[in-house]
């Protein structure tokens, strides 16, 4: 297994940007990419999806509660979201599905085949680490909000 390459990471980033643009009508900008152990303080929301196939590991979509409520509201055609109830959590989980499903399609166009697991939604601080690889973090920024994509991936190619 090898470390993830930019050519394999870019479809995930492009997919996230496209889904947020199409589903939530957001124009997001990428922040600086960093490598780190995975720790987020406060009470963020994590949408965690497993990746199997020629790329394996985890992808997390991480956001604070206010960002999560804004995204959920946008996904539900502007219906106000005051709390992260079951409907809002379902919408956010589907956002992760759409991002990763689209990434799988983009990767398959480059002859890289992956499958994704159903999303797991977590709330609270977390540490995600592996002795074999660092976590790659990429912030997606819009207005005063930030969504962080965190990748713990390796490739067989």
DSSP file (Angstrom, degrees, kcal/mol; ACC not computed):
  #  RESIDUE AA STRUCTURE BP1 BP2  ACC     N-H-->O    O-->H-N    N-H-->O    O-->H-N    TCO  KAPPA ALPHA  PHI   PSI    X-CA   Y-CA   Z-CA
    1    1 A X              0   0    0      0, 0.0     2,-0.3     0, 0.0   155,-0.2   0.000 360.0 360.0 360.0 142.3    0.0    0.0    0.0
    2    2 A X  E     -A  155   0A   0    153,-3.3   153,-2.6     1,-0.1   155,-0.1  -0.794 360.0 -89.5-119.3 160.6    1.2    3.5   -0.8
    3    3 A X  E     -A  154   0A   0     -2,-0.3   151,-0.2   151,-0.2     2,-0.1  -0.292  57.6 -89.3 -62.8 153.8    0.4    6.9    0.4
    4    4 A X        -     0   0    0    149,-0.7     2,-0.2   150,-0.1    -1,-0.1  -0.406  43.2-142.5 -68.5 141.1   -2.4    8.7   -1.3
    5    5 A X    >>  -     0   0    0     -2,-0.1     4,-1.8    -3,-0.1     3,-1.2  -0.680  22.0-113.3-103.9 158.2   -1.4   10.8   -4.3
    6    6 A X  H 3> S+     0   0    0      1,-0.3     4,-2.9    -2,-0.2     5,-0.2   0.867 116.4  60.8 -57.4 -38.0   -2.8   14.2   -5.4
    7    7 A X  H 34 S+     0   0    0      1,-0.2     4,-0.4     2,-0.2    -1,-0.3   0.764 110.9  41.0 -63.8 -23.3   -4.3   12.5   -8.5
    8    8 A X  H <4 S+     0   0    0     -3,-1.2     4,-0.5     2,-0.1    -1,-0.2   0.739 116.2  48.6 -92.2 -26.8   -6.4   10.3   -6.2
    9    9 A X  H >X S+     0   0    0     -4,-1.8     4,-1.7     1,-0.2     3,-0.8   0.846  97.7  69.2 -79.8 -36.0   -7.3   13.0   -3.7
   10   10 A X  H 3X S+     0   0    0     -4,-2.9     4,-3.0     1,-0.2     5,-0.3   0.853  92.2  57.1 -56.4 -40.8   -8.4   15.6   -6.3
   11   11 A X  H 3> S+     0   0    0     -4,-0.4     4,-2.2     1,-0.2    -1,-0.2   0.872 106.7  51.1 -60.1 -33.8  -11.6   13.7   -7.3
   12   12 A X  H <> S+     0   0    0     -3,-0.8     4,-2.2    -4,-0.5    -1,-0.2   0.913 113.2  45.0 -65.8 -41.7  -12.7   13.8   -3.7
   13   13 A X  H  X S+     0   0    0     -4,-1.7     4,-2.3     2,-0.2    -2,-0.2   0.926 114.3  47.3 -68.2 -45.4  -12.1   17.5   -3.5
   14   14 A X  H  X S+     0   0    0     -4,-3.0     4,-2.7     1,-0.2    -1,-0.2   0.896 111.9  51.8 -63.5 -39.1  -13.8   18.3   -6.8
   15   15 A X  H  X S+     0   0    0     -4,-2.2     4,-2.9    -5,-0.3     5,-0.3   0.931 109.1  49.1 -62.7 -46.7  -16.8   16.1   -5.8
   16   16 A X  H  X S+     0   0    0     -4,-2.2     4,-2.4     1,-0.2     5,-0.2   0.923 113.3  47.2 -59.7 -44.4  -17.3   17.9   -2.5
   17   17 A X  H  X S+     0   0    0     -4,-2.3     4,-1.9     2,-0.2    11,-0.2   0.922 113.9  47.4 -63.8 -44.3  -17.1   21.3   -4.2
   18   18 A X  H  X S+     0   0    0     -4,-2.7     4,-3.0     2,-0.2     5,-0.3   0.918 112.6  48.2 -64.2 -44.4  -19.5   20.2   -7.0
   19   19 A X  H  X>S+     0   0    0     -4,-2.9     4,-3.0     1,-0.2     5,-0.7   0.924 112.2  48.7 -64.4 -44.0  -22.1   18.7   -4.5
   20   20 A X  H  X5S+     0   0    0     -4,-2.4     6,-1.7    -5,-0.3     4,-1.0   0.866 115.0  46.6 -64.0 -34.2  -22.0   21.7   -2.3
   21   21 A X  H  X5S+     0   0    0     -4,-1.9     4,-0.8     4,-0.2    -2,-0.2   0.934 120.1  36.9 -71.1 -46.6  -22.5   23.9   -5.3
   22   22 A X  H  <5S+     0   0    0     -4,-3.0    -2,-0.2     2,-0.2    -3,-0.2   0.899 127.6  32.0 -75.7 -41.9  -25.3   21.9   -6.9
   23   23 A X  H  <5S+     0   0    0     -4,-3.0    -3,-0.2    -5,-0.3    -2,-0.1   0.858 134.6  24.5 -86.4 -37.6  -27.2   20.8   -3.7
   24   24 A X  H  <<S-     0   0    0     -4,-1.0    -3,-0.2    -5,-0.7    -2,-0.2   0.413  95.7-124.6-110.7   0.2  -26.6   23.7   -1.4
   25   25 A X     <  +     0   0    0     -4,-0.8     2,-0.4    -6,-0.2    -4,-0.2   0.911  60.3 148.6  53.9  46.5  -26.0   26.5   -3.9
   26   26 A X        -     0   0    0     -6,-1.7     2,-0.8    -9,-0.2    -1,-0.2  -0.906  45.9-151.0-114.4 138.5  -22.7   27.3   -2.3
   27   27 A X        -     0   0    0     -2,-0.4     2,-0.3    -3,-0.1    -9,-0.1  -0.886  29.4-172.5-103.2  99.2  -19.5   28.6   -3.8
   28   28 A X        -     0   0    0     -2,-0.8     2,-0.4   -11,-0.2   114,-0.2  -0.647  13.0-150.6 -96.3 151.1  -16.8   27.2   -1.6
   29   29 A X  E     -B  141   0A   0    112,-2.5   112,-3.2    -2,-0.3     2,-0.4  -0.915  21.5-116.7-115.6 145.2  -13.1   27.9   -1.6
   30   30 A X  E     -B  140   0A   0     -2,-0.4   110,-0.2   110,-0.2     2,-0.1  -0.656  26.6-153.3 -80.9 134.8  -10.4   25.5   -0.6
   31   31 A X  E     -     0   0A   0    108,-3.1     2,-0.1    -2,-0.4    -1,-0.0  -0.278  44.6 -55.6 -89.7-174.5   -8.3   26.5    2.4
   32   32 A X  E     -     0   0A   0     -2,-0.1   107,-0.5   106,-0.1     2,-0.3  -0.411  54.6-123.5 -69.4 138.2   -4.7   25.4    2.9
   33   33 A X  E     +B  138   0A   0    105,-0.1     2,-0.3    -2,-0.1   105,-0.2  -0.593  35.6 179.8 -78.7 139.1   -4.1   21.6    3.0
   34   34 A X  E     -B  137   0A   0    103,-2.2   103,-3.2    -2,-0.3     2,-0.4  -0.955  24.4-138.1-138.6 159.1   -2.4   20.3    6.1
   35   35 A X  E     +B  136   0A   0     -2,-0.3     2,-0.3   101,-0.2   101,-0.2  -0.935  42.9 130.9-114.8 142.5   -1.2   17.0    7.5
   36   36 A X  E     -B  135   0A   0     99,-2.2    99,-2.4    -2,-0.4     2,-0.3  -0.978  61.6 -80.6-168.4 169.1   -1.9   16.2   11.1
   37   37 A X        -     0   0    0     -2,-0.3     2,-0.9    97,-0.2    92,-0.1  -0.633  63.2-104.1 -75.3 155.5   -3.2   13.8   13.7
   38   38 A X  E     +H  128   0B   0     90,-1.2    90,-0.9    -2,-0.3     2,-0.3  -0.759  61.8 140.9 -93.7 107.8   -6.9   14.1   13.7
   39   39 A X  E     -H  127   0B   0     -2,-0.9     2,-0.4    88,-0.2    88,-0.2  -0.960  20.7-179.7-144.7 129.2   -8.2   16.1   16.6
   40   40 A X        -     0   0    0     86,-0.8    86,-0.5    -2,-0.3     4,-0.2  -0.996  16.1-148.9-128.1 126.5  -11.1   18.6   16.6
   41   41 A X        +     0   0    0     -2,-0.4     2,-0.2    84,-0.1     3,-0.2  -0.387  60.5  33.7 -89.8 172.1  -12.1   20.4   19.8
   42   42 A X  S    S-     0   0    0      1,-0.2    83,-0.4    -2,-0.1     2,-0.2  -0.570 111.3 -52.0  84.2-150.6  -15.6   21.6   20.7
   43   43 A X  S    S+     0   0    0     -2,-0.2    22,-0.2    81,-0.2    -1,-0.2  -0.507  70.6 167.9-124.6  62.8  -18.6   19.7   19.5
   44   44 A X        -     0   0    0     -3,-0.2    80,-2.8    -2,-0.2     2,-0.5  -0.247  33.7-121.3 -73.2 165.5  -18.2   19.2   15.8
   45   45 A X  E     -CD  63 123A   0     18,-3.6    18,-2.1    78,-0.2     2,-0.5  -0.918  25.1-159.3-105.9 132.7  -20.3   16.9   13.7
   46   46 A X  E     -CD  62 122A   0     76,-3.4    76,-2.6    -2,-0.5     2,-0.6  -0.948  12.9-166.2-114.8 130.5  -18.5   14.1   11.7
   47   47 A X  E     -CD  61 121A   0     14,-2.2    14,-2.3    -2,-0.5     2,-0.5  -0.956  22.2-168.0-109.8 107.7  -19.9   12.3    8.7
   48   48 A X  E     -CD  60 120A   0     72,-3.2    72,-2.5    -2,-0.6     2,-0.4  -0.850   9.5-179.3-106.1 129.3  -17.5    9.4    8.4
   49   49 A X  E     -C   59   0A   0     10,-2.8    10,-2.5    -2,-0.5     2,-0.3  -0.991  20.1-135.5-127.8 134.1  -17.4    7.2    5.3
   50   50 A X  E     -C   58   0A   0     -2,-0.4    67,-2.2    68,-0.4     2,-0.4  -0.620  14.2-152.3 -85.4 147.3  -15.3    4.1    4.7
   51   51 A X  E     +CE  57 116A   0      6,-2.9     6,-2.0    -2,-0.3     2,-0.3  -0.982  16.9 175.8-121.2 129.3  -13.5    3.7    1.4
   52   52 A X  E     + E   0 115A   0     63,-2.4    63,-2.5    -2,-0.4     2,-0.4  -0.881  40.2  48.0-127.9 162.6  -12.6    0.2    0.0
   53   53 A X  E    S- E   0 114A   0     -2,-0.3    61,-0.2    61,-0.2    -2,-0.0  -0.911 116.9  -8.1 114.3-138.6  -11.1   -1.0   -3.2
   54   54 A X  S    S+     0   0    0     59,-2.7   102,-2.9    -2,-0.4   103,-0.5   0.683 140.3  42.3 -73.0 -17.5   -8.0    0.4   -4.9
   55   55 A X  E    S- F   0 155A   0     58,-0.4     2,-0.3   100,-0.2    60,-0.3  -0.996  80.2-173.8-122.8 133.6   -8.1    3.2   -2.3
   56   56 A X  E     + F   0 154A   0     98,-2.9    98,-2.2    -2,-0.4     2,-0.3  -0.928  31.9  58.3-129.0 153.5   -8.8    2.3    1.3
   57   57 A X  E    S-CF  51 153A   0     -6,-2.0    -6,-2.9    -2,-0.3     2,-0.3  -0.974  75.8 -48.7 138.9-148.4   -9.4    4.2    4.5
   58   58 A X  E     -CF  50 152A   0     94,-2.2    94,-2.8    -2,-0.3     2,-0.4  -0.954  28.6-163.0-130.3 145.2  -11.8    6.8    5.9
   59   59 A X  E     -CF  49 151A   0    -10,-2.5   -10,-2.8    -2,-0.3     2,-0.4  -1.000  13.8-165.8-124.0 130.9  -13.1   10.2    4.7
   60   60 A X  E     -CF  48 150A   0     90,-2.8    90,-2.8    -2,-0.4     2,-0.6  -0.959  14.0-156.3-117.7 134.7  -14.6   12.5    7.3
   61   61 A X  E     -CF  47 149A   0    -14,-2.3   -14,-2.2    -2,-0.4     2,-0.4  -0.957  26.3-170.2-103.1 115.4  -16.7   15.6    6.5
   62   62 A X  E     +CF  46 148A   0     86,-3.2    86,-3.4    -2,-0.6     2,-0.3  -0.908  15.0 153.2-118.5 133.6  -16.4   17.7    9.7
   63   63 A X  E     -CF  45 147A   0    -18,-2.1   -18,-3.6    -2,-0.4    84,-0.1  -0.992  40.0-105.9-153.2 155.5  -18.3   20.8   10.6
   64   64 A X     >  -     0   0    0     82,-0.5     4,-2.7    -2,-0.3     5,-0.2  -0.280  43.6-100.0 -74.1 168.3  -19.4   22.8   13.6
   65   65 A X  H  > S+     0   0    0    -22,-0.2     4,-2.5     1,-0.2     5,-0.2   0.884 121.6  50.1 -60.5 -42.4  -23.1   22.8   14.7
   66   66 A X  H  > S+     0   0    0      2,-0.2     4,-2.1     1,-0.2    -1,-0.2   0.906 112.5  47.2 -66.2 -40.3  -23.9   26.1   13.2
   67   67 A X  H  > S+     0   0    0      2,-0.2     4,-2.8     1,-0.2     5,-0.2   0.925 111.2  52.3 -63.8 -44.1  -22.4   25.1    9.8
   68   68 A X  H  X S+     0   0    0     -4,-2.7     4,-2.7     1,-0.2    -2,-0.2   0.904 109.9  48.2 -59.4 -42.6  -24.3   21.8   10.0
   69   69 A X  H  X S+     0   0    0     -4,-2.5     4,-2.2     2,-0.2    -1,-0.2   0.894 112.1  49.6 -66.3 -38.6  -27.6   23.6   10.6
   70   70 A X  H  X S+     0   0    0     -4,-2.1     4,-2.1     2,-0.2    -2,-0.2   0.932 113.5  45.4 -64.7 -45.4  -26.9   25.9    7.7
   71   71 A X  H  X S+     0   0    0     -4,-2.8     4,-2.3     2,-0.2    -2,-0.2   0.933 113.0  50.1 -63.8 -46.1  -26.1   23.0    5.3
   72   72 A X  H  X S+     0   0    0     -4,-2.7     4,-1.4    -5,-0.2    -1,-0.2   0.903 110.1  51.1 -60.0 -41.5  -29.1   21.0    6.5
   73   73 A X  H  <>S+     0   0    0     -4,-2.2     5,-2.4     1,-0.2     6,-0.6   0.914 110.3  48.7 -61.5 -43.6  -31.4   24.0    5.9
   74   74 A X  H ><5S+     0   0    0     -4,-2.1     3,-1.1     1,-0.2    -1,-0.2   0.871 109.5  52.4 -64.2 -37.4  -30.0   24.5    2.4
   75   75 A X  H 3<5S+     0   0    0     -4,-2.3    -1,-0.2     1,-0.3    -2,-0.2   0.774 107.0  54.1 -69.8 -24.8  -30.5   20.8    1.6
   76   76 A X  T ><5S-     0   0    0     -4,-1.4     3,-1.6    -3,-0.2    -1,-0.3  -0.147 127.0 -96.9-103.1  37.5  -34.1   21.1    2.8
   77   77 A X  T < 5S-     0   0    0     -3,-1.1    -3,-0.2     1,-0.3    -2,-0.1   0.812  81.5 -49.6  55.6  38.0  -34.9   24.0    0.4
   78   78 A X  T 3 <S+     0   0    0     -5,-2.4    -1,-0.3     1,-0.3    -4,-0.2   0.463  87.6 155.2  86.3   1.6  -34.3   26.7    3.0
   79   79 A X    <   -     0   0    0     -3,-1.6    -1,-0.3    -6,-0.6    -3,-0.2  -0.454  54.6-105.1 -60.3 128.3  -36.5   25.2    5.8
   80   80 A X        -     0   0    0     -2,-0.2     2,-0.6    -3,-0.1    -1,-0.1  -0.308  31.4-157.9 -60.0 135.8  -35.1   26.7    9.0
   81   81 A X        +     0   0    0    -12,-0.1    -8,-0.1     1,-0.1     3,-0.1  -0.941  20.8 167.0-117.8 107.0  -33.1   24.1   11.0
   82   82 A X        +     0   0    0     -2,-0.6     2,-0.3     1,-0.2    -1,-0.1   0.730  68.5  21.6 -91.1 -26.0  -32.9   25.2   14.7
   83   83 A X  S    S-     0   0    0    -14,-0.1     2,-2.0     0, 0.0     5,-0.2  -0.968  82.2-108.1-141.8 155.0  -31.6   21.8   16.0
   84   84 A X        +     0   0    0     -2,-0.3   -15,-0.0     4,-0.1    -3,-0.0  -0.542  58.8 163.6 -84.3  75.2  -29.7   18.9   14.6
   85   85 A X     >  -     0   0    0     -2,-2.0     4,-2.6     1,-0.0     5,-0.2  -0.131  57.0 -82.3 -82.8-176.0  -32.7   16.6   14.8
   86   86 A X  H  > S+     0   0    0      1,-0.2     4,-2.2     2,-0.2     5,-0.2   0.865 129.3  51.6 -59.9 -38.0  -33.1   13.2   13.0
   87   87 A X  H  > S+     0   0    0      2,-0.2     4,-2.2     1,-0.2    -1,-0.2   0.922 111.7  46.2 -66.2 -43.4  -34.2   14.9    9.7
   88   88 A X  H  > S+     0   0    0      2,-0.2     4,-2.4     1,-0.2    -2,-0.2   0.916 113.0  49.8 -64.7 -42.9  -31.2   17.2    9.7
   89   89 A X  H  X S+     0   0    0     -4,-2.6     4,-2.4     1,-0.2    -1,-0.2   0.877 109.8  51.5 -64.2 -37.2  -28.8   14.4   10.5
   90   90 A X  H  X S+     0   0    0     -4,-2.2     4,-2.2    -5,-0.2    -1,-0.2   0.915 109.8  49.3 -64.6 -42.6  -30.3   12.3    7.7
   91   91 A X  H  X S+     0   0    0     -4,-2.2     4,-1.7     1,-0.2    -2,-0.2   0.918 112.0  48.3 -62.0 -43.5  -29.8   15.2    5.2
   92   92 A X  H  X S+     0   0    0     -4,-2.4     4,-1.7     2,-0.2    -1,-0.2   0.882 109.7  51.8 -66.5 -38.4  -26.2   15.6    6.4
   93   93 A X  H  X S+     0   0    0     -4,-2.4     4,-2.0     1,-0.2    -1,-0.2   0.907 108.4  51.9 -62.8 -40.2  -25.5   11.9    6.1
   94   94 A X  H  X S+     0   0    0     -4,-2.2     4,-2.8     1,-0.2    -2,-0.2   0.853 102.8  59.3 -65.2 -33.4  -26.9   12.0    2.5
   95   95 A X  H  X S+     0   0    0     -4,-1.7     4,-2.5     2,-0.2    -1,-0.2   0.932 106.0  48.1 -58.3 -45.6  -24.6   14.9    1.8
   96   96 A X  H  X S+     0   0    0     -4,-1.7     4,-2.5     1,-0.2     5,-0.3   0.911 110.8  51.5 -60.7 -42.9  -21.6   12.6    2.6
   97   97 A X  H  X S+     0   0    0     -4,-2.0     4,-2.9     1,-0.2     5,-0.2   0.926 110.9  47.7 -58.7 -45.7  -23.1    9.9    0.4
   98   98 A X  H  X S+     0   0    0     -4,-2.8     4,-2.2     2,-0.2     5,-0.2   0.914 112.2  49.2 -64.2 -42.9  -23.5   12.3   -2.5
   99   99 A X  H  X S+     0   0    0     -4,-2.5     4,-2.0    -5,-0.2    -2,-0.2   0.943 117.6  39.2 -61.4 -48.4  -19.9   13.6   -2.1
  100  100 A X  H  X S+     0   0    0     -4,-2.5     4,-2.5     2,-0.2    -2,-0.2   0.861 114.0  53.6 -74.9 -34.8  -18.3   10.1   -1.9
  101  101 A X  H  X S+     0   0    0     -4,-2.9     4,-1.7    -5,-0.3    -1,-0.2   0.919 111.4  46.5 -62.7 -42.9  -20.6    8.6   -4.6
  102  102 A X  H  X S+     0   0    0     -4,-2.2     4,-2.5    -5,-0.2    -2,-0.2   0.891 111.1  52.2 -65.5 -39.8  -19.7   11.4   -7.0
  103  103 A X  H  X S+     0   0    0     -4,-2.0     4,-2.8    -5,-0.2     5,-0.2   0.902 106.6  53.9 -62.4 -40.2  -16.0   10.9   -6.1
  104  104 A X  H  X S+     0   0    0     -4,-2.5     4,-2.2     1,-0.2    -1,-0.2   0.893 109.7  48.2 -60.6 -39.4  -16.3    7.2   -6.9
  105  105 A X  H  X S+     0   0    0     -4,-1.7     4,-1.6     2,-0.2    -2,-0.2   0.932 111.6  48.6 -66.1 -46.2  -17.7    8.1  -10.3
  106  106 A X  H  < S+     0   0    0     -4,-2.5     4,-0.5     1,-0.2    -2,-0.2   0.905 113.2  48.1 -61.5 -41.2  -14.9   10.6  -11.0
  107  107 A X  H ><>S+     0   0    0     -4,-2.8     5,-2.2     1,-0.2     3,-1.4   0.895 107.0  55.6 -66.2 -39.2  -12.3    8.0   -9.9
  108  108 A X  H ><5S+     0   0    0     -4,-2.2     3,-1.9     1,-0.3    -1,-0.2   0.831  98.4  62.3 -64.5 -29.8  -13.8    5.3  -12.0
  109  109 A X  T 3<5S+     0   0    0     -4,-1.6    -1,-0.3     1,-0.3    -2,-0.2   0.736 106.5  46.5 -64.2 -20.4  -13.4    7.6  -15.1
  110  110 A X  T < 5S-     0   0    0     -3,-1.4    -1,-0.3    -4,-0.5    -2,-0.2   0.084 126.0-104.4-105.5  19.9   -9.7    7.3  -14.3
  111  111 A X  T < 5S+     0   0    0     -3,-1.9     2,-0.5     1,-0.2    -3,-0.2   0.803  81.8 129.4  61.8  32.9   -9.8    3.5  -13.9
  112  112 A X      < -     0   0    0     -5,-2.2     2,-0.5    -8,-0.1    -2,-0.2  -0.976  44.7-156.1-115.9 116.1   -9.6    3.7  -10.1
  113  113 A X        +     0   0    0     -2,-0.5   -59,-2.7    -3,-0.1   -58,-0.4  -0.810  21.0 160.2-102.3 127.4  -12.4    1.6   -8.6
  114  114 A X  E     -E   53   0A   0     -2,-0.5     2,-0.3   -61,-0.2   -61,-0.2  -0.932  24.0-151.3-135.4 161.1  -13.7    2.2   -5.0
  115  115 A X  E     -E   52   0A   0    -63,-2.5   -63,-2.4    -2,-0.3     2,-0.4  -0.918  15.8-142.3-123.3 156.1  -16.7    1.4   -3.0
  116  116 A X  E     -E   51   0A   0     -2,-0.3   -65,-0.2   -65,-0.2     2,-0.2  -0.912   8.4-133.3-119.9 149.5  -18.1    3.5   -0.1
  117  117 A X        -     0   0    0    -67,-2.2     3,-0.1    -2,-0.4   -65,-0.0  -0.541  41.6 -84.3 -89.5 162.6  -19.6    2.4    3.1
  118  118 A X        -     0   0    0     -2,-0.2   -68,-0.4     1,-0.1    -1,-0.1  -0.338  59.7 -94.2 -60.4 151.0  -22.8    3.9    4.5
  119  119 A X        -     0   0    0    -26,-0.1     2,-0.5   -70,-0.1   -70,-0.2  -0.363  29.5-152.4 -71.5 147.4  -22.1    7.1    6.5
  120  120 A X  E     -D   48   0A   0    -72,-2.5   -72,-3.2    -3,-0.1     2,-0.5  -0.988  11.4-151.4-114.0 127.5  -21.7    7.1   10.2
  121  121 A X  E     +D   47   0A   0     -2,-0.5     2,-0.3   -74,-0.2   -74,-0.2  -0.891  18.9 176.3-105.7 124.3  -22.7   10.4   11.9
  122  122 A X  E     -D   46   0A   0    -76,-2.6   -76,-3.4    -2,-0.5     2,-0.4  -0.921  17.1-155.3-125.0 149.4  -20.8   11.3   15.1
  123  123 A X  E     +D   45   0A   0     -2,-0.3   -78,-0.2   -78,-0.2     2,-0.2  -0.996  56.1  39.9-126.0 128.6  -21.0   14.4   17.3
  124  124 A X  S    S-     0   0    0    -80,-2.8   -81,-0.2    -2,-0.4    -2,-0.1  -0.602  93.5 -41.0 126.9 173.0  -18.1   15.4   19.6
  125  125 A X        -     0   0    0    -83,-0.4     2,-0.3    -2,-0.2   -84,-0.1  -0.330  59.2-176.5 -69.6 152.8  -14.3   15.6   19.5
  126  126 A X        -     0   0    0    -86,-0.5   -86,-0.8     2,-0.0     2,-0.5  -0.995  25.8-148.5-150.7 153.4  -12.4   12.7   18.0
  127  127 A X  E     +H   39   0B   0     -2,-0.3     2,-0.5   -88,-0.2   -88,-0.2  -0.996  18.5 179.7-121.6 124.2   -9.0   11.4   17.3
  128  128 A X  E     +H   38   0B   0    -90,-0.9   -90,-1.2    -2,-0.5     2,-0.3  -0.990  18.3 152.0-124.3 120.3   -8.5    9.3   14.2
  129  129 A X        -     0   0    0     -2,-0.5     2,-0.3   -92,-0.1     5,-0.1  -0.956  27.4-164.1-147.9 164.5   -5.0    8.1   13.6
  130  130 A X  B >   -I  133   0C   0      3,-0.7     3,-0.6    -2,-0.3    -2,-0.0  -0.986  26.0-135.5-147.3 140.1   -3.0    5.3   11.9
  131  131 A X  T 3  S+     0   0    0     -2,-0.3     3,-0.1     1,-0.2    -1,-0.0   0.699 106.6  53.7 -68.4 -15.0    0.6    4.3   12.4
  132  132 A X  T 3  S+     0   0    0      1,-0.2     2,-0.3    -3,-0.0    -1,-0.2   0.649 115.3  15.4 -94.0 -17.3    0.9    4.1    8.6
  133  133 A X  B <   -I  130   0C   0     -3,-0.6    -3,-0.7  -130,-0.1     2,-0.2  -0.996  64.8-119.1-157.6 156.6   -0.3    7.5    7.5
  134  134 A X        -     0   0    0     -2,-0.3     2,-0.5    -5,-0.1    19,-0.3  -0.557  38.3-104.7 -91.1 161.1   -1.1   11.0    8.5
  135  135 A X  E     -B   36   0A   0    -99,-2.4   -99,-2.2    -2,-0.2     2,-0.5  -0.758  28.9-147.1 -85.3 130.8   -4.5   12.6    8.2
  136  136 A X  E     -BG  35 151A   0     15,-2.6    15,-3.0    -2,-0.5     2,-0.4  -0.891  15.6-162.7 -99.3 125.4   -4.8   15.1    5.3
  137  137 A X  E     +BG  34 150A   0   -103,-3.2  -103,-2.2    -2,-0.5     2,-0.4  -0.913  12.5 179.5-113.7 134.3   -7.1   18.0    6.1
  138  138 A X  E     -BG  33 149A   0     11,-2.8    11,-2.8    -2,-0.4     2,-0.3  -0.950  17.6-146.6-133.5 113.2   -8.6   20.3    3.5
  139  139 A X  E     - G   0 148A   0   -107,-0.5  -108,-3.1    -2,-0.4     2,-0.5  -0.583   2.6-156.2 -79.4 141.3  -11.0   23.1    4.6
  140  140 A X  E     -BG  30 147A   0      7,-3.7     7,-2.9    -2,-0.3     2,-0.4  -0.984  20.1-162.4-112.4 120.2  -13.8   24.2    2.4
  141  141 A X  E     +BG  29 146A   0   -112,-3.2  -112,-2.5    -2,-0.5     2,-0.3  -0.875  20.2 164.2-115.3 134.6  -14.8   27.8    3.2
  142  142 A X  E >   - G   0 145A   0      3,-2.0     3,-3.2    -2,-0.4  -114,-0.1  -0.978  64.9 -40.0-144.9 137.3  -17.9   29.7    2.5
  143  143 A X  T 3  S-     0   0    0     -2,-0.3     0, 0.0     1,-0.3     0, 0.0  -0.229 123.6 -27.0  45.6-125.7  -19.1   33.0    4.1
  144  144 A X  T 3  S+     0   0    0     -3,-0.1    -1,-0.3     2,-0.0     2,-0.3   0.188 122.3  93.9 -98.9  16.4  -18.2   32.6    7.8
  145  145 A X  E <   -G  142   0A   0     -3,-3.2    -3,-2.0   -78,-0.1     2,-0.4  -0.729  53.5-162.3-111.8 156.8  -18.5   28.9    7.7
  146  146 A X  E     -G  141   0A   0     -2,-0.3   -82,-0.5    -5,-0.2     2,-0.5  -0.996   6.5-168.8-140.5 135.0  -16.0   26.1    7.3
  147  147 A X  E     -GF 140  63A   0     -7,-2.9    -7,-3.7    -2,-0.4     2,-0.5  -0.982  18.0-150.7-115.4 130.6  -16.4   22.4    6.4
  148  148 A X  E     -GF 139  62A   0    -86,-3.4   -86,-3.2    -2,-0.5     2,-0.6  -0.900   4.1-156.0-108.1 127.8  -13.3   20.3    6.8
  149  149 A X  E     -GF 138  61A   0    -11,-2.8   -11,-2.8    -2,-0.5     2,-0.5  -0.887  14.4-168.3 -95.1 126.6  -12.6   17.2    4.7
  150  150 A X  E     -GF 137  60A   0    -90,-2.8   -90,-2.8    -2,-0.6     2,-0.5  -0.974   0.5-163.9-120.7 128.1  -10.3   14.9    6.5
  151  151 A X  E     +GF 136  59A   0    -15,-3.0   -15,-2.6    -2,-0.5     2,-0.4  -0.939  21.0 174.3-117.9 127.2   -8.7   12.0    4.6
  152  152 A X  E     + F   0  58A   0    -94,-2.8   -94,-2.2    -2,-0.5     2,-0.3  -0.786  41.7 141.4-124.5  84.0   -7.0    8.9    6.1
  153  153 A X  E     - F   0  57A   0     -2,-0.4  -149,-0.7   -19,-0.3     2,-0.3  -0.871  32.8-175.7-131.1 154.1   -6.4    7.0    2.9
  154  154 A X  E     -AF   3  56A   0    -98,-2.2   -98,-2.9    -2,-0.3     2,-0.3  -0.966  18.2-138.2-142.7 160.4   -3.9    4.8    1.1
  155  155 A X  E     -AF   2  55A   0   -153,-2.6  -153,-3.3    -2,-0.3  -100,-0.2  -0.865  13.7-146.7-122.3 152.0   -3.8    3.4   -2.4
  156  156 A X              0   0    0   -102,-2.9  -101,-0.1    -2,-0.3    -1,-0.1   0.517 360.0 360.0 -89.7  -6.4   -2.9    0.0   -3.8
  157  157 A X              0   0    0   -103,-0.5    -1,-0.2  -155,-0.1  -102,-0.1   0.422 360.0 360.0 -99.0 360.0   -1.6    1.7   -7.0
